[in-house]
Amino acid sequence: MDINWLKDFEALVAQKNFSRAAEERNVSQPAFSRRIRSLEEDVGAQLINRQTLPLSLTPAGEVFLSQARIMLRTYQETLDRCQAMEAASENTLRFATSQSLYMTHYKSLIAPLVEERGLDIDLNSTSWSADQFVSALQQRYCDVILTYWHPSMDFLSPLDAAHCEFITLAKDDFLPVSCANSTGEARFSLMRENKKPVPLLSYGSVSALRSVQDHILRQQLPSPRTLEVNQNALAIGIKAMITEGFGMGWLPRRLCGGEIDNGSFVLAGDARYQTQLEVRLYRDAQNDKPTLQKIWNKLHAQ
């Protein structure tokens, strides 16, 4: 099966039109149609219902679409990892973390040390799902991961069973916050008697912080009435939605401390709705790269 056929199929699903999909894929329509036919022959099932306008998927096409997206993602991740490993030298530390940690704890704890030691850092992975950080470290796609840790984060448990060690660099409060109303109170609060459910800006299922948010809500009896109005994989995205007044959500204090201090953000719940996160740096203990050892020893001594 040609990987380009999968890309053609994905384009056709998005465009729902052979001409537009062929244009997007930069091939003629007859050639594009032949490639889709070849894909269906290789799969052994009709994937596209050509009798509908716009085009639609057959039941087999619906099943194949989800698997095709997994195959394309896996293919691209494999290319990225191979290229990264080829390009990486012994003097380059391959670093992986989320966008919120890049902007907070990495910037304050790691970046000054990198500049002081003159190390080469390869930064990536802000859009990875939580489990991808673990697999990347285990497969040596990266040398270290900087991540939040909380007892509810089951996805990190494989690291404890493998040859991995960590340093706890800092701790951060995980807080329910809302934008302020005209009187300086929380526009959305878990503490008030609300006739309607409180709009919740939630983390998506692939986010490392989703399990912490769900853990906090499960601890409350009775559970507060919330209505999930949006999901976002990144804390930065949730912060932006809170700022615009779409609802309340949980954020690390380091990411929203300035807004709390100036009054534009207000706590949406008391201590029952708050917890503490650790900021951990993980590495494979068998990774003997000299650059990694230098920065690890320095951080361990702090």
VOGU-3710 file (C-alpha; in Angstrom, 3 decimals, decimal comma):
1> mdinwlkdfe> 0,000/0,000/0,000  1,397/3,379/-1,043  1,517/5,897/1,820  0,389/8,543/-0,675  -2,882/6,676/-1,115  -3,622/7,254/2,568  -2,887/10,960/2,158  -5,144/11,039/-0,923  -7,923/9,347/1,026  -7,598/11,812/3,906
11> alvaqknfsr> -7,721/14,755/1,464  -10,830/13,329/-0,217  -12,576/12,908/3,129  -11,799/16,537/3,987  -12,804/18,007/0,618  -15,714/15,615/-0,180  -14,989/16,289/-3,834  -12,587/14,541/-6,237  -11,626/17,698/-8,131  -10,810/19,758/-5,050
21> aaeernvsqp> -8,981/16,854/-3,384  -6,915/16,245/-6,554  -6,011/19,933/-6,646  -4,956/19,824/-2,995  -2,773/16,779/-3,690  -1,348/18,456/-6,813  -2,311/15,661/-9,242  -4,787/15,444/-12,105  -8,290/14,272/-11,280  -8,050/11,088/-13,401
31> afsrrirsle> -4,779/10,126/-11,680  -6,263/10,923/-8,277  -9,356/8,801/-8,987  -7,163/5,870/-10,087  -5,205/6,094/-6,852  -8,383/6,004/-4,756  -9,551/2,966/-6,778  -6,194/1,289/-6,199  -6,530/1,935/-2,466  -10,007/0,374/-2,398
41> edvgaqlinr> -8,754/-2,640/-4,350  -5,868/-3,073/-1,941  -8,190/-2,797/1,081  -10,708/-5,109/-0,529  -13,717/-2,895/0,183  -15,451/0,171/-1,214  -14,520/3,145/0,958  -16,255/6,026/-0,842  -19,988/6,284/-1,524  -19,975/7,991/-4,902
51> qtlplsltpa> -23,773/8,145/-5,119  -24,114/10,986/-2,590  -23,452/14,692/-2,954  -21,251/15,655/-1,319  -19,312/12,391/-1,270  -19,620/10,307/1,883  -17,899/7,310/3,424  -19,218/3,787/3,419  -19,264/1,960/6,763  -15,958/0,333/5,750
61> gevflsqari> -14,646/3,785/4,867  -15,482/5,103/8,334  -13,502/2,266/9,931  -10,603/2,710/7,526  -10,447/6,486/8,089  -9,680/6,161/11,789  -6,979/3,580/11,115  -5,550/5,563/8,203  -5,076/8,574/10,455  -3,257/6,408/12,999
71> mlrtyqetld> -1,027/4,988/10,245  -0,220/8,458/8,894  0,552/9,795/12,359  2,750/6,803/13,136  4,523/7,158/9,795  5,252/10,851/10,363  6,378/10,269/13,950  8,725/7,541/12,744  10,240/9,865/10,135  10,617/12,623/12,724
81> rcqameaase> 12,327/10,309/15,182  14,705/8,840/12,600  15,661/12,290/11,351  16,129/13,597/14,880  18,350/10,679/15,820  20,378/11,127/12,653  20,839/14,834/13,297  21,533/14,613/17,008  25,143/14,723/18,108  26,666/13,771/21,411
91> ntlrfatsqs> 26,739/17,464/22,316  23,032/18,045/21,696  20,537/17,426/24,472  17,154/16,462/23,075  14,594/18,043/25,362  10,833/17,414/25,427  8,103/19,191/27,344  4,764/20,956/26,954  4,191/24,549/25,920  3,125/25,678/29,381
101> lymthyksli> 6,290/24,255/30,949  8,457/25,777/28,221  7,039/29,177/29,136  7,343/28,788/32,905  9,615/26,299/34,644  11,872/25,534/31,669  12,450/29,237/31,138  13,338/29,881/34,784  15,084/26,621/35,769  16,645/25,097/32,662
111> aplveergld> 17,309/27,906/30,187  19,765/29,852/32,415  21,766/26,676/32,998  21,830/25,917/29,284  23,218/29,386/28,548  25,734/29,166/31,382  27,091/25,811/30,199  26,899/26,631/26,488  24,874/23,497/25,753  23,077/22,780/22,495
121> idlnstswsa> 19,411/22,044/23,152  16,958/20,497/20,701  13,484/21,600/21,785  10,348/19,898/20,526  7,076/18,112/21,339  4,746/20,847/22,580  1,788/19,176/20,845  2,472/15,588/21,903  -0,135/13,625/23,800  0,779/12,634/27,346
131> dqfvsalqqr> 1,709/9,031/26,545  3,955/10,124/23,662  6,344/11,762/26,136  6,813/8,425/27,882  7,355/6,423/24,692  9,750/9,080/23,336  11,949/8,789/26,416  11,837/4,995/26,423  12,784/4,849/22,735  15,557/7,465/23,105
141> ycdviltywh> 13,805/9,910/20,773  14,564/12,461/23,481  17,090/12,494/26,315  14,943/14,136/28,997  11,320/15,079/29,513  10,120/17,873/31,754  6,638/17,092/32,970  4,109/17,782/35,663  3,588/14,879/38,065  0,610/14,046/40,241
151> psmdflspld> -0,470/10,714/41,801  -3,412/10,585/39,381  -1,145/10,604/36,293  -1,110/6,907/35,457  0,547/7,474/32,091  3,895/8,117/33,837  3,883/4,796/35,708  5,837/2,911/32,976  8,810/5,147/33,743  8,909/3,852/37,298
161> aahcefitla> 9,133/0,282/36,021  11,812/1,110/33,441  15,384/2,302/33,925  14,320/5,905/34,495  15,095/8,361/37,237  13,830/11,838/37,978  14,612/15,072/39,762  11,823/17,126/41,308  12,713/20,657/40,274  9,758/22,569/41,701
171> kddflpvsca> 6,181/22,417/42,887  3,248/24,319/41,467  -0,337/24,815/42,618  -3,118/23,654/40,288  -5,922/26,176/40,697  -9,522/26,612/39,487  -9,733/30,102/37,996  -12,239/32,332/36,261  -12,081/35,800/34,811  -13,381/38,519/37,119
181> nstgearfsl> -16,786/40,155/36,751  -17,490/43,886/37,105  -17,367/43,668/40,917  -14,054/41,801/40,994  -15,579/38,427/41,875  -15,247/35,213/39,906  -17,565/35,312/36,924  -17,931/31,530/37,229  -17,594/29,867/40,632  -17,830/26,332/41,992
191> mrenkkpvpl> -18,686/27,774/45,407  -21,954/29,548/44,619  -25,434/28,105/44,342  -25,735/28,059/40,569  -29,054/27,529/38,817  -27,156/26,459/35,731  -24,087/24,198/35,501  -20,772/26,033/35,675  -19,195/26,166/32,175  -15,972/24,141/32,327
201> lsygsvsalr> -13,022/24,655/30,003  -11,634/21,161/30,176  -8,390/19,448/29,225  -8,707/16,912/26,420  -8,180/13,209/26,969  -4,613/13,351/25,576  -3,543/16,056/28,037  -1,404/15,171/31,050  -3,503/17,497/33,217  -6,891/15,956/32,393
211> svqdhilrqq> -6,464/13,190/34,971  -5,671/15,772/37,673  -8,741/17,850/36,833  -10,970/14,751/36,905  -9,385/13,594/40,172  -10,242/16,910/41,861  -13,849/16,807/40,688  -14,298/13,181/41,796  -13,182/14,050/45,341  -16,142/16,378/45,881
221> lpsprtlevn> -19,364/14,930/47,275  -21,725/16,016/45,990  -19,877/16,801/42,794  -20,324/20,372/41,509  -22,571/20,775/38,483  -20,365/21,581/35,528  -20,944/21,661/31,786  -17,932/20,969/29,596  -18,063/23,650/26,921  -14,619/23,168/25,410
231> qnalaigika> -11,676/20,755/25,432  -8,081/21,787/24,896  -4,867/19,775/25,038  -2,813/22,783/26,175  -3,063/24,883/29,331  -2,205/27,932/27,187  -5,396/27,377/25,203  -7,509/27,037/28,333  -6,000/30,232/29,716  -6,941/32,099/26,542
241> mitegfgmgw> -10,550/30,859/26,771  -10,764/31,844/30,459  -9,483/35,319/29,576  -12,259/35,709/27,010  -14,900/34,729/29,578  -16,051/31,408/28,127  -15,901/29,567/31,468  -13,651/28,463/34,326  -10,823/25,953/34,284  -7,756/24,688/36,117
251> lprrlcggei> -4,321/26,208/35,531  -0,883/25,908/37,140  -0,231/28,992/39,290  2,980/29,808/37,445  0,913/30,199/34,288  -1,739/32,489/35,743  -0,112/34,106/38,806  0,207/37,493/37,110  -3,482/37,567/36,232  -4,458/36,554/39,788
261> dngsfvlagd> -2,222/39,273/41,219  -3,712/42,012/39,012  -7,283/40,851/39,620  -8,201/39,840/36,089  -8,380/36,186/37,214  -10,114/35,088/40,424  -10,117/31,726/42,165  -13,261/29,794/41,243  -13,000/27,373/44,165  -11,477/27,017/47,633
271> aryqtqlevr> -8,785/24,623/48,872  -10,989/21,594/48,217  -10,682/22,279/44,498  -6,932/22,855/44,529  -4,001/20,463/44,496  -0,248/20,559/44,055  1,771/19,416/41,068  5,413/18,421/41,035  7,615/19,521/38,149  9,866/16,575/37,344
281> lyrdaqndkp> 12,739/16,030/34,952  12,996/12,395/33,800  15,836/10,576/32,052  16,823/7,030/31,188  19,457/6,119/33,773  21,337/4,119/31,119  21,724/7,140/28,850  25,391/8,036/29,272  25,520/11,064/26,965  28,093/13,474/28,501
291> tlqkiwnklh> 25,963/16,555/27,870  23,068/14,979/29,733  25,247/13,994/32,659  26,582/17,537/33,044  23,198/19,200/33,248  21,747/16,379/35,388  24,519/16,712/37,981  24,082/20,478/38,093  20,328/20,283/38,596  20,673/17,497/41,145
301> aq> 23,019/19,680/43,211  20,644/22,651/43,301
//
